[in-house]
Amino acid sequence: MIEPSSIAIRASGLSKRFGDFTALDRLDLAVGRGVIFGLLGPNGAGKSTAIKILTTLLDASAGSAAVAGFDVVTQPVEVRRRIGYVPQLLSADGALTASENLDLSARLHGIYGAQRIARVQEALAFAGLQEQAHKLVKTFSGGMVRRLEIAQATLHYPEVLFLDEPTIGLDPAARRTVWERLLQLRGRHGVTILISTHDMEEADTLCDELAILHHGQLAVVGRPRQLKDQVGPGASLADVFVHFSGAVIDQGGHARDVRESRAAVLRRG
Ligand SMILES: Nc1ncnc2c1ncn2[C@@H]1O[C@H](COP(=O)(O)OP(=O)(O)OP(=O)(O)O)[C@@H](O)[C@H]1O
């Protein structure tokens, strides 16, 4: 049993209906501080909907949620001050340089003067983009853009970071670099991280705990090891996913084809 004060994200009976369609159905979650938590589920399972409600971008139809100790409905400003959010679609501006993007994020978070200059430098170092600081983001690889976006989302030192499919469309090396950055944030700053992912390796190696959503409902929650043991001897996380969601996994270990995703920087050209 986790002590209430050490819970960074709590959802109770969280539901979302779009007309007659129920996208999220009475979701209960408790994510401890400093945990890297993965949300898995087939396309349309309700992962992004849950993230949008927890980040105050969408109102729930029923239930309640608290992030960093504040209610997402009654205290949205307090929640926003304490979270970072990396959305599924690109959020960095391709027509600006890395440095300008970070500067903009700092201003949006009310960070000014010498502190802003220092934070931007720190963020460039964190993203490994010091040498590209003055290059336009539209010239960056997908991995560089993602590292920049994570740096932008953490410039104000959030307690909780939400990432919607952070490594989708990235090559294995770029994906690992993103994982390293996330582990660094958790290790050095104790940031709680919630990610949605279709990538079984990411879920297995990066996440401390996982929840599998299916048709908007929580199918199962637990540590990767526990979930594999629950399914049977020698079970992989892909087996766990198929067992609890009934969905298929492609040959790359992904729960769906992601070719269409993140057409990346091209659309900014
Ligand atoms: N604004 C909306 N209006 C109507 N239906 C919506 C809306 N947003 C989401 N949905 C539906 O709700 C369901 C859950 O969508 P959601 O984006 O949360 O799924 P997901 O698990 O994140 O899927 P994916 O892995 O494809 O990103 C889907 O069937 C989607 O079509």
The ligand as an ORCA input file, in Angstrom:
! r2SCAN-3c Opt
* xyz 0 1
  N     -12.532     14.191    -29.460
  C     -12.988     12.964    -29.701
  N     -14.225     12.763    -30.180
  C     -14.691     11.516    -30.393
  N     -14.004     10.390    -30.149
  C     -12.758     10.534    -29.663
  C     -12.175     11.818    -29.413
  N     -10.923     11.632    -28.911
  C     -10.734     10.305    -28.879
  N     -11.825      9.649    -29.322
  C     -11.987      8.193    -29.413
  O     -11.726      7.641    -28.139
  C     -11.039      6.404    -28.261
  C      -9.780      6.459    -27.439
  O      -8.854      7.323    -28.090
  P      -7.386      7.555    -27.537
  O      -6.742      8.547    -28.455
  O      -7.448      7.888    -26.102
  O      -6.765      6.107    -27.720
  P      -5.252      5.653    -27.587
  O      -5.243      4.464    -26.693
  O      -4.381      6.802    -27.195
  O      -4.966      5.202    -29.082
  P      -3.609      5.308    -29.963
  O      -2.724      4.229    -29.469
  O      -4.103      5.039    -31.341
  O      -3.035      6.679    -29.787
  C     -10.795      6.200    -29.760
  O     -11.799      5.333    -30.256
  C     -10.944      7.576    -30.339
  O     -11.421      7.526    -31.676
*
